[in-house]
Amino acid sequence: MFSNTLVTTEDLAAHLGDPSWVILDCRFTLTDTEAGRQAYAKAHIPGAHYVHLDHDLSAPVSETTGRHPLPDPRVLTEKLCAWGIGVNRQVVVYDDSYGAMAVRLWWMMRWLGHPAVALLDGGYPKWTREKRPVDELAAIGVQRYNHDLETARSYFPTMVTTHTWEERWDTLRMVRDAGM
């Protein structure tokens, strides 16, 4: 059974090493953009991949965007597939700032139509308070999915056509232009 809201530390601990679960570390500090990567290098939940807000979850900044514009959906989907994420995977995202960073990836994956992405309840601070295992090794050995867009569409059900993406971007532009 997959979850699309919260996963407890107990549930995640029971699934460490489970190939149908993918763990993503989203720790990031706006005032020190490499602090999250450095924290990941020191210790993280075993098997977790590091996801950088600026490099993985944002498009390049331009004169017409804010600090962290949404990435192109195709580029994000390719990254998700490269991390071993498919429709048949439970994804757990976490950070060390009460979900403030992880929720961005949770929302984007839900927006793409992934059926099973959840926040780690209590995040990394709760994990370490409970003295659960941590690791220094970068995640390796995951099944890497094909970067082909047609294949990626099968993993993310809402990626039906290019037209679908154009409609979604038009909607986001309308919201932005309306000042919402």
Summary of the structure (lengths in Angstrom):
residues: 180
radius of gyration: 16.2
end to end distance: 36.2
largest distance: 47.8
contacts: 522
relative contact order: 0.19
helix: 38%
strand: 12%
